[in-house]
Amino acid sequence: MLLTWLQSMFSKTILSRAIGSVHSYQVWDKVHEYFNTQTKARACQLCTNLCSTTLDGKSMHEFLTQIKNIANELARVGNHVSLEEYVDAVLEGLPQKYAPVVSVIESKFITHPIAKVEALLLAHESRANRFCKQSFSPSINYTQGYSRGGVSNGSFRDRGGGNCRRCSGRGSGRGRGS
């Protein structure tokens, strides 16, 4: 009777997880374990996505929206993103041309509210776009892409994606308090 009821209630995927169960609590334990494993795997995937999201070819608004969507999905699976992790993910995804505004954001010992961080980044993008439109002659930006080893076209910290505090399990060593 239990098997008939299960077959009517569960999909084949879920039902296959309950094979070998004799009692209903065993079925529910196996179903719970399956969904718990699926949720953890989804959270891990989202964490990786959060830490590897970059501005690369997107507008600042699109980039910030993508970060926000990933953070919201993480919250939906019970893995809330702290303010420090959120700001860390945003700053890790920025290219070198955002170094001045990143320095301002990181210069405080407290983490700015995300609305202020977003406003600073959007304003910087707007000023940079206006400056590019006003500039008629080609010029060299001596700070863009510079790293200790020479010229680079990587992210601001030239470390690539996946290095935020959430993925590595450790702080990024910035001046802010954790």
Secondary structure as the mmCIF struct_conf table of DSSP 4:
data_model
#
loop_
_struct_conf.conf_type_id
_struct_conf.id
_struct_conf.beg_label_comp_id
_struct_conf.beg_label_asym_id
_struct_conf.beg_label_seq_id
_struct_conf.end_label_comp_id
_struct_conf.end_label_asym_id
_struct_conf.end_label_seq_id
HELX_RH_AL_P HELX_RH_AL_P1 LEU A 2 MET A 9
BEND BEND1 PHE A 10 PHE A 10
HELX_RH_AL_P HELX_RH_AL_P2 LYS A 12 ARG A 17
TURN_TY1_P TURN_TY1_P1 ALA A 18 GLY A 20
BEND BEND2 HIS A 23 HIS A 23
HELX_RH_AL_P HELX_RH_AL_P3 SER A 24 SER A 52
TURN_TY1_P TURN_TY1_P2 ASP A 56 GLY A 57
BEND BEND3 LYS A 58 LYS A 58
HELX_RH_AL_P HELX_RH_AL_P4 MET A 60 ARG A 76
TURN_TY1_P TURN_TY1_P3 VAL A 77 GLY A 78
HELX_LH_PP_P HELX_LH_PP_P1 HIS A 80 SER A 82
HELX_RH_AL_P HELX_RH_AL_P5 LEU A 83 GLU A 92
TURN_TY1_P TURN_TY1_P4 GLY A 93 GLY A 93
STRN STRN1 PRO A 95 PRO A 95
HELX_RH_3T_P HELX_RH_3T_P1 GLN A 96 TYR A 98
HELX_RH_AL_P HELX_RH_AL_P6 ALA A 99 GLU A 106
TURN_TY1_P TURN_TY1_P5 SER A 107 SER A 107
BEND BEND4 LYS A 108 ILE A 110
HELX_LH_PP_P HELX_LH_PP_P2 THR A 111 PRO A 113
HELX_RH_AL_P HELX_RH_AL_P7 ILE A 114 GLN A 134
BEND BEND5 SER A 137 SER A 137
BEND BEND6 TYR A 142 THR A 143
TURN_TY1_P TURN_TY1_P6 GLN A 144 GLY A 145
STRN STRN2 TYR A 146 SER A 147
TURN_TY1_P TURN_TY1_P7 ARG A 148 GLY A 149
STRN STRN3 GLY A 150 VAL A 151
BEND BEND7 GLY A 154 GLY A 154
STRN STRN4 SER A 155 SER A 155
TURN_TY1_P TURN_TY1_P8 PHE A 156 ARG A 157
BEND BEND8 ASP A 158 ARG A 159
BEND BEND9 GLY A 161 GLY A 162
BEND BEND10 CYS A 164 CYS A 164
HELX_RH_AL_P HELX_RH_AL_P8 ARG A 165 SER A 168
BEND BEND11 GLY A 169 ARG A 170
BEND BEND12 GLY A 175 ARG A 176
#
